[in-house]
Amino acid sequence: MYKRIRDLREDNDLNQTQVAKMLGMSQTGYSKYETGENDLPTAILIKLAKFYNTSIDYILEQTDKKERYE
């Protein structure tokens, strides 16, 4: 899952500081999610899925389909 959130960020030409700001946290705190040093809280997972317009299942590597389910 950690590689997925990094790939999503990079695919959207964003840096860690920009994503961290959207989440209301520090770049260092966000960086720890991408490296797997800290587990991704559910609230952050939901925000990232909405922000990238993708499914939680995609972020959690349960599917390779990026599309959100309606």
C-alpha distance (Angstrom), angle and dihedral (degrees) to the residues before:
residue distance angle dihedral
M1 . . .
Y2 3.79 . .
K3 3.79 92.7 .
R4 3.80 89.4 49.1
I5 3.79 94.8 57.3
R6 3.80 90.2 47.1
D7 3.81 91.3 48.6
L8 3.81 91.8 48.6
R9 3.79 90.5 51.1
E10 3.79 93.1 48.1
D11 3.82 92.8 44.4
N12 3.80 87.4 57.2
D13 3.83 92.4 48.6
L14 3.79 92.5 -117.8
N15 3.77 130.4 139.7
Q16 3.79 125.9 -138.8
T17 3.80 92.1 -103.2
Q18 3.81 92.0 57.6
V19 3.80 93.4 49.9
A20 3.80 92.1 43.9
K21 3.81 90.2 52.7
M22 3.82 90.8 51.6
L23 3.81 88.2 51.8
G24 3.81 92.8 46.1
M25 3.78 95.7 -118.4
S26 3.79 141.4 103.1
Q27 3.78 123.7 -80.7
T28 3.81 88.8 -120.7
G29 3.80 91.8 54.8
Y30 3.79 91.9 49.0
S31 3.81 91.4 46.2
K32 3.80 89.3 60.0
Y33 3.82 89.4 60.1
E34 3.81 91.7 53.8
T35 3.79 92.8 49.0
G36 3.80 94.0 44.4
E37 3.80 91.9 -119.6
N38 3.83 88.8 124.2
D39 3.78 126.8 32.7
L40 3.79 116.1 -114.3
P41 3.82 109.6 -109.2
T42 3.79 116.7 -133.5
A43 3.82 93.0 -115.9
I44 3.82 91.0 54.6
L45 3.80 91.2 45.4
I46 3.81 90.5 54.5
K47 3.82 92.5 47.5
L48 3.80 91.7 50.2
A49 3.81 92.8 48.7
K50 3.81 90.7 51.1
F51 3.80 93.0 43.5
Y52 3.81 93.2 51.7
N53 3.81 92.8 36.2
T54 3.77 91.9 -126.1
S55 3.77 136.0 120.1
I56 3.76 125.8 -90.6
D57 3.80 86.9 -127.6
Y58 3.80 89.3 60.7
I59 3.81 92.4 51.8
L60 3.82 90.1 47.5
E61 3.83 90.0 50.0
Q62 3.80 93.2 -118.1
T63 3.81 90.5 125.8
D64 3.78 137.7 15.4
K65 3.81 92.4 -140.1
K66 3.80 110.5 104.7
E67 3.81 94.4 -164.3
R68 3.78 119.1 108.8
Y69 3.77 118.4 -121.8
E70 3.78 114.5 -121.2
